[in-house]
Amino acid sequence: MKFLENQEYSENASITDKKYLRKLSSKFFLNGGVLYKRNYDSDFLKCVKKQEANQIIMEIHEGSFRIHASGHTMVKKIFRVGYYWMTVEVDSIEYFTKWVEAVSYANVTRQVVARFLRKEIICHYGVPSKIIIDNGSKLNNKMILARVIPFTLHGYLTSVHTSIGTTLFYLVYGVDAVLPVEVEIPSLRILTSVKLDKAEWVQARFDQLNLIDEKCFATICHDQLYQKCIKRAHDKKVFPHSLKAEDLVLKKILPIHTDPRGK
């Protein structure tokens, strides 16, 4: 901050420190006393303090738009809503890996189990491929599916998907969903929209909606390139084999490995 304001170095800064500081400062700028970082995709991310960073992580992980995805997915969503701090990746991964889901109930009924899975598991992490019921009838009931679908869709629609490079919410409305934390800790897009009067804001929304078709077309191209990359990566590991009836083949049964990206 001091260097950006007055181009002054600290007293004990070495030549190497000064060189690194000049290089690092080219990625940041001050506007109205607020520090922003220039992103590689030409976006401006508001730099926040440690206390605000913890609040942002908590809101994205377990707030209104909770996704409880892996740490790297959380980082992408933090960048998308317009925030930055130097240890954002480490903090997100550490917060995610230390999260444990455990709730105490006096009576465990089917309704209680369905409510727990909906609120604490599926709304946070997505629909699991398997649930170990251990012969428990309370875990094997049809009430679970009916309760979880609406809540699961919300986090899914507001999360960035690798195949399309954006969120489904963005493709429909032309703008990303606003998180409650963006109002408490104003991001750049919130600060910009506050300065607009009603007519200017409406016109800006019309402009965003008019560009939806172009954004959808760009998304289709992105998805096609993504599919080609997946196919190319798969084909590298595939080798043609000429087999005929009664040929002997070797079948390998590999061990099941956990996903290193998260739970």
Backbone bond lengths (Angstrom), bond angles and torsions (degrees), N, CA, C in turn:
res aa  C-N    CA-C-N  psi(-1)  N-CA   C-N-CA  omega(-1)  CA-C   N-CA-C  phi
1 M - - - 1.459 - - 1.532 110.64 -
2 K 1.335 115.91 -44.79 1.459 120.37 -178.48 1.517 111.23 -63.36
3 F 1.337 116.71 -40.05 1.462 120.22 -179.84 1.522 111.09 -69.06
4 L 1.310 118.03 -39.43 1.464 121.22 -179.99 1.522 111.80 -68.18
5 E 1.332 117.07 -32.70 1.460 120.43 -178.73 1.526 112.05 -78.12
6 N 1.340 116.71 -47.51 1.469 120.28 -171.36 1.522 114.37 -123.90
7 Q 1.351 117.28 3.27 1.465 121.04 -176.74 1.527 111.73 56.26
8 E 1.334 116.44 40.17 1.457 122.13 -179.00 1.527 109.86 -110.83
9 Y 1.331 115.42 140.37 1.461 121.42 177.06 1.524 109.47 -97.90
10 S 1.320 116.52 159.71 1.459 120.08 173.52 1.524 109.43 -70.89
11 E 1.310 116.71 157.94 1.465 121.22 -173.48 1.527 112.62 -64.17
12 N 1.310 117.78 -36.00 1.473 120.97 -176.25 1.525 112.85 -96.57
13 A 1.334 118.23 17.16 1.469 121.39 -179.33 1.527 110.11 -75.23
14 S 1.332 116.47 132.05 1.459 121.53 177.74 1.528 110.09 -85.12
15 I 1.325 116.16 176.06 1.466 120.37 178.88 1.526 110.18 -63.48
16 T 1.332 115.76 -40.26 1.473 119.83 178.12 1.526 111.06 -64.15
17 D 1.343 116.23 -41.01 1.469 120.48 178.94 1.525 110.89 -63.18
18 K 1.310 117.06 -41.59 1.463 120.96 -179.67 1.529 111.08 -65.55
19 K 1.329 115.74 -40.61 1.461 119.88 179.24 1.528 110.79 -64.34
20 Y 1.332 115.75 -43.87 1.473 119.82 179.50 1.528 110.83 -66.21
21 L 1.345 116.81 -38.12 1.463 120.97 -179.72 1.522 111.14 -65.10
22 R 1.321 117.11 -40.44 1.472 120.23 178.01 1.530 110.84 -63.93
23 K 1.331 115.74 -41.08 1.465 119.78 179.23 1.527 111.19 -66.64
24 L 1.338 115.84 -41.93 1.465 120.08 -178.97 1.521 111.69 -69.30
25 S 1.324 117.68 -35.78 1.467 121.10 -176.42 1.523 112.61 -67.61
26 S 1.342 117.45 -20.45 1.465 119.81 179.59 1.524 112.00 -66.66
27 K 1.337 116.79 -16.37 1.461 120.94 -179.41 1.530 112.42 -93.60
28 F 1.329 117.64 -1.92 1.459 121.66 -176.85 1.524 110.07 -127.27
29 F 1.339 115.76 158.83 1.457 120.79 173.41 1.525 109.30 -154.70
30 L 1.338 115.41 155.71 1.457 122.23 179.49 1.514 110.19 -103.02
31 N 1.323 115.64 139.67 1.465 121.08 176.41 1.520 108.19 -144.14
32 G 1.330 116.17 109.66 1.456 120.12 -179.33 1.514 113.33 63.98
33 G 1.317 117.16 32.98 1.454 120.80 -179.26 1.512 114.54 79.93
34 V 1.335 117.49 2.83 1.468 122.35 179.71 1.525 108.88 -107.15
35 L 1.332 116.68 132.66 1.459 121.77 -178.44 1.524 110.32 -89.66
36 Y 1.334 116.20 131.95 1.465 122.27 178.41 1.526 109.56 -125.22
37 K 1.314 115.90 152.47 1.461 122.18 175.67 1.519 109.43 -112.57
38 R 1.318 115.72 134.38 1.467 120.77 176.00 1.519 109.06 -79.78
39 N 1.312 116.20 119.51 1.452 120.72 179.02 1.523 109.80 -84.01
40 Y 1.334 116.86 162.48 1.459 120.04 -178.32 1.519 112.54 -70.79
41 D 1.331 117.61 -19.70 1.462 120.00 176.86 1.520 111.73 -98.02
42 S 1.359 116.43 24.98 1.469 124.12 173.97 1.523 113.27 71.50
43 D 1.319 118.53 14.31 1.458 121.15 174.30 1.525 109.45 -91.01
44 F 1.338 115.77 158.95 1.460 121.37 177.96 1.526 108.66 -112.17
45 L 1.325 116.46 123.60 1.457 122.41 -178.63 1.520 109.58 -105.88
46 K 1.321 116.07 130.56 1.458 120.69 179.72 1.526 109.87 -76.68
47 C 1.318 117.22 127.43 1.461 121.78 178.31 1.530 109.21 -81.81
48 V 1.310 116.71 130.82 1.461 121.59 -175.79 1.519 110.02 -120.02
49 K 1.338 115.10 163.15 1.457 121.47 179.13 1.526 110.52 -83.42
50 K 1.335 115.38 173.27 1.462 120.73 -175.84 1.521 111.62 -60.62
51 Q 1.324 117.57 -43.86 1.463 120.45 -178.84 1.524 111.10 -64.42
52 E 1.333 116.66 -42.54 1.461 120.43 177.76 1.526 110.93 -66.64
53 A 1.338 116.90 -36.05 1.465 120.74 178.91 1.524 110.95 -62.32
54 N 1.332 116.79 -42.40 1.469 120.12 177.97 1.519 111.32 -63.00
55 Q 1.331 116.57 -38.10 1.463 120.69 178.61 1.524 111.23 -66.16
56 I 1.337 116.59 -39.48 1.468 121.10 179.66 1.526 110.61 -65.88
57 I 1.334 117.25 -45.80 1.467 120.74 178.89 1.521 110.70 -60.50
58 M 1.329 116.73 -43.77 1.463 120.66 -179.26 1.522 111.04 -63.68
59 E 1.344 117.28 -40.85 1.467 120.81 -179.47 1.525 111.22 -65.51
60 I 1.329 117.13 -44.28 1.462 120.47 -178.31 1.526 110.98 -70.90
61 H 1.329 116.54 -34.72 1.463 119.68 -176.36 1.520 113.09 -79.45
62 E 1.335 117.18 -37.73 1.462 119.34 -174.47 1.515 113.78 -138.04
63 G 1.342 118.56 13.91 1.453 121.10 -178.77 1.514 112.82 -90.03
64 S 1.346 115.66 -149.91 1.465 121.02 -175.66 1.518 112.06 -63.67
65 F 1.344 117.37 -33.87 1.461 121.74 -178.11 1.521 109.88 -107.84
66 R 1.312 116.46 35.07 1.468 122.09 -174.85 1.525 111.43 -56.23
67 I 1.322 115.17 138.07 1.456 120.14 175.00 1.529 111.24 -125.87
68 H 1.335 117.49 -26.44 1.464 121.82 -179.44 1.522 111.17 49.09
69 A 1.321 116.24 39.32 1.457 120.72 177.34 1.524 109.04 -83.80
70 S 1.330 116.37 -175.37 1.456 120.32 -179.82 1.523 110.18 -68.40
71 G 1.348 115.10 167.15 1.455 119.61 -177.16 1.509 113.88 -58.33
72 H 1.331 117.51 -39.74 1.463 120.86 -178.97 1.527 111.00 -67.46
73 T 1.321 117.75 -36.36 1.461 120.64 177.09 1.520 110.71 -67.25
74 M 1.322 117.07 -36.51 1.459 120.90 176.57 1.523 111.12 -63.56
75 V 1.331 117.00 -39.54 1.467 120.92 178.81 1.522 110.55 -61.05
76 K 1.335 116.77 -43.33 1.462 120.48 178.95 1.523 111.47 -60.46
77 K 1.329 116.42 -40.10 1.462 119.60 -179.20 1.526 111.09 -71.56
78 I 1.336 117.41 -35.96 1.463 120.96 176.46 1.522 110.25 -62.44
79 F 1.327 117.40 -44.97 1.460 120.86 177.30 1.523 111.18 -63.00
80 R 1.313 116.58 -37.08 1.463 120.30 -175.91 1.528 111.95 -68.36
81 V 1.332 117.23 -33.08 1.465 119.28 177.91 1.521 111.95 -85.21
82 G 1.353 117.81 -7.87 1.461 119.90 168.05 1.508 116.81 103.32
83 Y 1.340 119.08 33.74 1.463 121.43 179.06 1.527 110.26 -124.98
84 Y 1.351 114.41 156.43 1.471 119.53 -179.99 1.520 109.48 -155.87
85 W 1.331 116.14 143.56 1.455 123.87 164.27 1.517 107.25 -150.29
86 M 1.315 117.15 162.18 1.459 121.70 -167.14 1.528 113.14 -64.08
87 T 1.316 118.10 -30.40 1.469 120.95 -176.61 1.525 111.59 -109.81
88 V 1.314 117.58 32.80 1.464 121.15 -174.26 1.528 111.96 -61.71
89 E 1.329 118.05 -40.50 1.466 120.42 -177.78 1.526 111.43 -70.05
90 V 1.320 116.87 -46.48 1.464 120.89 -179.60 1.524 110.58 -62.86
91 D 1.333 117.02 -43.79 1.467 120.87 -178.79 1.525 111.47 -64.54
92 S 1.330 117.16 -40.38 1.465 120.67 -178.63 1.523 111.11 -66.30
93 I 1.335 116.65 -44.71 1.467 120.41 179.64 1.523 110.74 -65.44
94 E 1.330 116.80 -41.62 1.464 120.54 -179.93 1.530 111.01 -64.80
95 Y 1.332 116.85 -42.15 1.466 120.67 179.43 1.517 110.75 -63.55
96 F 1.338 116.01 -41.55 1.466 119.95 -177.05 1.521 111.89 -69.18
97 T 1.328 117.14 -44.97 1.467 120.36 -175.04 1.525 112.41 -69.99
98 K 1.327 117.87 -21.61 1.463 120.47 179.96 1.518 112.59 -91.33
99 W 1.347 116.41 0.12 1.462 119.65 -176.77 1.526 110.33 -80.44
100 V 1.329 116.63 127.92 1.464 122.53 179.07 1.520 108.86 -125.45
101 E 1.330 115.82 134.40 1.460 120.90 178.99 1.529 109.27 -100.23
102 A 1.328 116.87 111.63 1.463 121.42 177.00 1.521 108.44 -151.44
103 V 1.327 116.63 127.85 1.461 122.39 -178.84 1.516 108.39 -134.29
104 S 1.331 116.23 140.50 1.459 121.42 -179.95 1.527 110.08 -102.51
105 Y 1.335 116.28 131.82 1.463 122.20 178.46 1.526 109.18 -127.78
106 A 1.331 115.51 145.33 1.466 120.22 177.89 1.522 110.82 -71.63
107 N 1.338 115.98 -45.16 1.462 121.55 179.71 1.522 109.07 -126.24
108 V 1.303 116.84 122.09 1.467 121.84 -179.76 1.521 108.50 -94.93
109 T 1.332 115.72 101.56 1.461 121.84 178.59 1.520 109.68 -111.58
110 R 1.326 116.57 176.57 1.463 120.00 178.44 1.523 111.08 -62.88
111 Q 1.340 116.15 -39.80 1.458 119.56 179.43 1.522 111.28 -64.23
112 V 1.323 116.85 -40.42 1.466 121.27 -179.90 1.521 110.70 -65.60
113 V 1.326 116.91 -43.65 1.467 120.94 179.31 1.520 110.81 -63.81
114 A 1.340 117.01 -42.94 1.464 120.64 179.49 1.517 110.84 -63.58
115 R 1.338 117.02 -40.07 1.461 120.80 179.48 1.525 111.27 -68.05
116 F 1.332 117.02 -39.16 1.466 120.55 178.37 1.526 111.33 -64.86
117 L 1.325 117.26 -46.88 1.465 120.59 179.93 1.523 111.18 -62.94
118 R 1.323 116.41 -37.75 1.463 119.80 179.89 1.522 111.44 -67.53
119 K 1.336 116.52 -49.62 1.460 121.34 -171.94 1.518 113.30 -80.69
120 E 1.328 117.29 -43.23 1.458 121.02 -170.49 1.524 114.50 -98.40
121 I 1.326 118.16 -20.11 1.463 119.79 -176.12 1.520 111.76 -114.36
122 I 1.335 117.30 -63.21 1.463 120.37 -171.32 1.516 112.08 -70.81
123 C 1.331 118.24 -41.29 1.464 120.49 178.14 1.520 111.54 -66.14
124 H 1.323 116.84 -22.66 1.456 120.69 -177.77 1.526 112.88 -93.23
125 Y 1.333 115.76 -47.22 1.457 119.98 -170.98 1.519 114.19 -110.68
126 G 1.329 118.06 -11.78 1.451 120.82 -174.32 1.521 110.60 101.35
127 V 1.317 115.27 174.93 1.460 120.51 -177.01 1.525 109.41 -77.11
128 P 1.326 119.03 121.46 1.471 120.57 179.94 1.518 111.25 -70.72
129 S 1.319 116.09 148.50 1.463 119.73 178.32 1.521 111.33 -71.50
130 K 1.336 117.25 -29.84 1.461 121.29 179.61 1.523 109.33 -143.09
131 I 1.324 115.73 148.42 1.458 122.46 172.61 1.525 107.59 -124.55
132 I 1.322 116.48 121.19 1.464 120.79 179.81 1.526 108.12 -79.60
133 I 1.314 116.74 107.37 1.463 120.82 -174.61 1.519 112.47 -89.36
134 D 1.344 117.78 -20.57 1.466 121.87 178.93 1.529 111.19 51.98
135 N 1.337 114.99 43.70 1.471 122.11 179.58 1.531 113.16 61.95
136 G 1.327 116.72 22.96 1.462 119.82 178.43 1.519 110.90 -91.80
137 S 1.316 116.88 119.17 1.470 120.21 -177.86 1.521 112.16 -67.28
138 K 1.340 117.77 -24.24 1.462 121.11 -178.68 1.522 111.65 -69.47
139 L 1.340 116.26 -26.06 1.459 120.03 178.76 1.519 112.32 -88.97
140 N 1.302 116.94 -13.59 1.463 121.03 -177.25 1.527 109.14 -109.67
141 N 1.344 116.69 73.88 1.458 120.08 -179.08 1.519 109.77 -142.55
142 K 1.332 116.31 155.94 1.461 122.70 -174.48 1.521 113.21 -79.95
143 M 1.325 118.23 -8.28 1.460 120.86 -179.16 1.520 111.73 -68.30
144 I 1.337 116.64 -25.24 1.462 120.49 -175.19 1.521 111.25 -63.50
145 L 1.342 117.24 -49.02 1.459 121.36 -175.40 1.519 111.75 -62.96
146 A 1.335 117.88 -40.43 1.460 121.14 -177.05 1.521 112.17 -65.91
147 R 1.319 117.80 -27.46 1.460 121.37 -175.91 1.525 113.89 -88.72
148 V 1.311 117.68 -21.12 1.462 119.13 -168.04 1.521 114.76 -96.19
149 I 1.332 118.50 -26.23 1.465 120.37 -170.30 1.529 113.30 -59.62
150 P 1.351 120.95 -51.03 1.474 119.40 -177.21 1.519 113.17 -60.30
151 F 1.328 117.51 -36.38 1.453 121.16 -176.76 1.525 111.95 -76.67
152 T 1.311 116.18 -30.62 1.462 120.27 179.12 1.520 111.44 -70.71
153 L 1.326 116.91 -36.51 1.460 121.10 -176.61 1.521 112.21 -63.26
154 H 1.339 117.12 -33.77 1.465 120.03 -175.44 1.525 111.71 -62.40
155 G 1.335 116.17 -49.58 1.460 119.48 177.77 1.510 112.45 -65.66
156 Y 1.332 116.91 -33.61 1.468 121.26 -179.71 1.526 110.79 -67.57
157 L 1.324 117.82 -41.92 1.465 121.46 -176.32 1.519 112.35 -71.12
158 T 1.329 118.10 -24.21 1.463 120.91 -177.04 1.526 112.49 -102.97
159 S 1.331 118.12 10.56 1.464 122.32 178.17 1.526 110.26 -103.58
160 V 1.331 116.12 145.45 1.464 121.34 179.42 1.521 109.40 -74.49
161 H 1.331 116.42 130.74 1.460 122.25 179.06 1.531 109.18 -105.68
162 T 1.311 115.97 130.69 1.462 120.79 -176.44 1.520 112.01 -60.11
163 S 1.313 117.46 -37.37 1.467 120.68 -175.29 1.519 112.88 -65.26
164 I 1.346 117.78 -32.56 1.469 120.74 -178.44 1.519 112.15 -110.11
165 G 1.316 118.32 -11.39 1.452 121.53 176.16 1.515 115.05 74.88
166 T 1.318 118.88 12.11 1.461 121.98 -179.34 1.521 108.89 -157.92
167 T 1.336 117.12 -170.28 1.461 121.29 177.83 1.520 109.93 -101.48
168 L 1.326 116.30 153.96 1.460 120.43 176.70 1.525 110.76 -67.19
169 F 1.316 117.74 -31.62 1.464 122.35 176.25 1.527 110.21 -60.35
170 Y 1.333 116.10 -40.61 1.463 121.45 -179.43 1.526 111.34 -65.38
171 L 1.326 117.22 -38.24 1.462 120.66 -179.14 1.526 111.94 -68.96
172 V 1.321 117.44 -27.35 1.465 120.76 -178.93 1.525 111.38 -84.94
173 Y 1.339 117.21 -44.28 1.461 121.03 -172.01 1.525 113.73 -106.15
174 G 1.333 118.11 -7.23 1.458 120.13 178.79 1.506 114.20 77.20
175 V 1.319 118.22 6.32 1.463 122.93 -179.97 1.523 107.72 -154.91
176 D 1.326 116.81 150.72 1.459 120.45 178.87 1.522 110.95 -75.58
177 A 1.318 116.15 153.27 1.462 121.33 177.57 1.528 109.93 -63.96
178 V 1.324 116.48 141.73 1.462 122.18 179.89 1.524 109.10 -88.16
179 L 1.316 116.57 124.29 1.455 120.91 178.13 1.525 109.94 -81.25
180 P 1.326 118.72 147.87 1.469 120.64 176.82 1.523 113.26 -56.21
181 V 1.336 116.82 -33.01 1.462 119.52 -179.22 1.522 111.46 -67.01
182 E 1.340 118.50 -23.07 1.459 121.20 177.97 1.520 111.88 -68.83
183 V 1.319 117.29 -22.95 1.462 121.29 176.40 1.521 110.07 -81.37
184 E 1.338 116.98 -39.16 1.460 121.25 179.07 1.526 111.40 -71.53
185 I 1.332 116.25 -43.52 1.473 122.00 176.04 1.525 106.13 -116.29
186 P 1.327 118.70 88.79 1.477 121.41 -169.30 1.522 112.89 -55.94
187 S 1.331 116.00 124.17 1.461 121.57 173.73 1.522 108.96 -83.52
188 L 1.332 116.62 175.25 1.460 120.32 -176.14 1.519 111.40 -63.59
189 R 1.326 118.59 -40.26 1.463 119.60 -178.23 1.526 111.32 -69.46
190 I 1.340 118.26 -29.76 1.462 121.02 175.83 1.522 110.07 -70.78
191 L 1.329 116.73 -44.25 1.464 120.34 178.67 1.520 111.10 -62.06
192 T 1.334 116.56 -36.63 1.466 120.46 179.64 1.520 111.46 -69.59
193 S 1.326 117.56 -42.83 1.465 120.65 -177.28 1.520 112.29 -70.91
194 V 1.340 117.76 -27.64 1.465 120.54 179.96 1.525 110.92 -64.96
195 K 1.329 117.22 -32.49 1.459 121.04 -177.73 1.524 113.04 -76.17
196 L 1.324 118.14 -10.66 1.464 121.54 -178.92 1.522 110.33 -86.69
197 D 1.338 116.20 141.82 1.461 118.45 171.90 1.526 108.76 -80.04
198 K 1.317 117.27 178.23 1.458 120.96 -172.81 1.521 111.97 -62.04
199 A 1.343 117.35 -43.12 1.466 120.96 -178.35 1.523 111.17 -64.76
200 E 1.335 116.74 -42.04 1.462 120.41 179.36 1.527 110.92 -66.58
201 W 1.331 116.14 -38.24 1.459 119.48 179.55 1.522 110.89 -65.57
202 V 1.339 117.08 -42.87 1.464 120.97 178.69 1.521 110.39 -62.73
203 Q 1.344 117.22 -42.17 1.456 120.66 179.33 1.526 111.00 -64.84
204 A 1.326 116.43 -38.52 1.468 119.95 177.86 1.528 110.98 -63.31
205 R 1.335 116.98 -38.91 1.460 120.09 177.43 1.525 111.22 -66.48
206 F 1.348 116.99 -40.23 1.466 120.08 176.64 1.528 110.65 -60.47
207 D 1.337 116.27 -41.90 1.464 120.07 179.36 1.528 110.75 -62.61
208 Q 1.330 116.59 -40.23 1.463 120.09 178.46 1.523 111.49 -64.89
209 L 1.327 116.09 -41.84 1.464 120.08 -179.89 1.523 111.55 -68.56
210 N 1.339 116.95 -33.81 1.465 120.12 179.31 1.525 112.14 -67.07
211 L 1.318 116.47 -22.48 1.469 120.71 -178.39 1.528 112.80 -94.22
212 I 1.338 117.03 2.60 1.466 119.82 -176.62 1.526 111.75 -61.93
213 D 1.344 116.94 -41.51 1.468 119.72 -178.63 1.523 111.19 -59.81
214 E 1.327 115.90 -42.18 1.468 119.59 178.79 1.527 110.80 -64.57
215 K 1.337 116.35 -40.10 1.459 120.24 179.28 1.527 111.18 -66.36
216 C 1.328 116.12 -38.81 1.469 119.75 178.19 1.525 110.97 -65.31
217 F 1.341 116.24 -39.21 1.462 119.81 178.16 1.530 110.60 -64.60
218 A 1.338 116.40 -41.56 1.465 120.01 177.55 1.526 110.83 -63.78
219 T 1.326 116.46 -35.18 1.464 120.92 178.13 1.519 111.29 -66.60
220 I 1.339 116.48 -39.78 1.472 120.57 177.67 1.530 110.32 -61.85
221 C 1.329 116.26 -43.79 1.474 120.32 177.78 1.525 110.64 -62.85
222 H 1.333 116.35 -41.32 1.464 120.77 178.48 1.521 110.73 -61.95
223 D 1.325 116.88 -42.14 1.464 121.11 -179.62 1.525 111.10 -66.01
224 Q 1.342 116.99 -39.63 1.463 120.07 178.87 1.527 111.26 -64.38
225 L 1.340 116.68 -41.92 1.463 120.20 177.26 1.527 111.01 -65.16
226 Y 1.322 115.65 -38.07 1.468 120.16 178.86 1.524 110.86 -63.60
227 Q 1.327 116.72 -42.98 1.463 120.51 178.84 1.526 111.24 -64.08
228 K 1.336 116.90 -37.85 1.460 120.36 177.80 1.531 110.87 -65.05
229 C 1.343 116.11 -39.71 1.467 119.53 178.38 1.525 111.22 -64.89
230 I 1.335 116.12 -41.10 1.464 120.24 178.19 1.526 110.31 -63.21
231 K 1.336 116.38 -43.28 1.466 120.76 -179.91 1.527 110.59 -64.44
232 R 1.329 116.48 -42.08 1.458 120.27 -179.27 1.532 110.62 -63.91
233 A 1.335 116.36 -42.19 1.463 120.04 178.89 1.525 111.28 -65.85
234 H 1.326 116.29 -36.33 1.473 119.94 179.28 1.522 111.23 -70.81
235 D 1.339 116.14 -41.82 1.467 119.97 -176.43 1.528 112.62 -66.35
236 K 1.344 117.09 -25.08 1.458 119.58 178.77 1.530 111.99 -64.21
237 K 1.321 115.94 -26.56 1.462 120.42 -177.34 1.526 112.67 -97.83
238 V 1.329 116.73 1.97 1.463 120.76 -177.41 1.523 109.59 -104.01
239 F 1.303 117.12 128.70 1.460 121.93 178.79 1.531 108.63 -121.60
240 P 1.331 117.46 134.25 1.476 119.80 -178.35 1.532 111.37 -69.34
241 H 1.316 115.78 140.12 1.460 121.85 178.20 1.525 108.75 -133.36
242 S 1.317 115.60 134.57 1.468 120.62 177.52 1.524 108.42 -99.37
243 L 1.310 116.50 109.33 1.460 121.93 -178.46 1.524 110.03 -118.46
244 K 1.311 114.09 150.02 1.466 119.43 175.71 1.517 109.11 -133.76
245 A 1.294 116.33 171.47 1.463 121.00 -176.17 1.522 111.29 -56.83
246 E 1.336 115.24 139.84 1.464 125.01 176.78 1.521 113.28 75.01
247 D 1.354 118.45 8.14 1.463 120.34 172.73 1.530 109.18 -72.49
248 L 1.338 116.54 144.81 1.459 121.48 177.57 1.524 109.67 -91.31
249 V 1.322 116.26 136.07 1.461 121.42 179.31 1.523 108.49 -127.98
250 L 1.337 115.37 156.59 1.463 121.68 178.56 1.526 108.95 -102.43
251 K 1.310 116.24 125.78 1.458 121.59 179.95 1.524 109.35 -108.83
252 K 1.331 116.46 126.44 1.458 121.58 179.29 1.528 109.98 -103.75
253 I 1.308 116.58 133.50 1.464 122.02 174.17 1.528 106.90 -108.90
254 L 1.328 116.74 104.01 1.457 121.83 -175.08 1.526 110.47 -84.14
255 P 1.338 117.82 151.21 1.476 120.45 178.15 1.527 110.97 -69.94
256 I 1.308 115.79 154.64 1.463 121.46 179.23 1.521 108.66 -84.18
257 H 1.342 116.59 126.63 1.461 121.82 179.76 1.518 109.59 -109.12
258 T 1.327 116.54 144.04 1.459 120.88 176.64 1.522 110.09 -75.63
259 D 1.319 116.06 154.97 1.461 121.54 179.88 1.524 109.13 -74.76
260 P 1.346 119.11 118.81 1.472 120.38 -177.96 1.517 113.36 -69.69
261 R 1.339 118.12 -12.71 1.466 120.73 -177.11 1.521 112.63 -80.32
262 G 1.304 118.12 -14.14 1.463 118.36 -179.30 1.503 112.18 172.63
263 K 1.356 114.61 -164.92 1.461 120.63 -175.57 1.512 110.98 -71.39
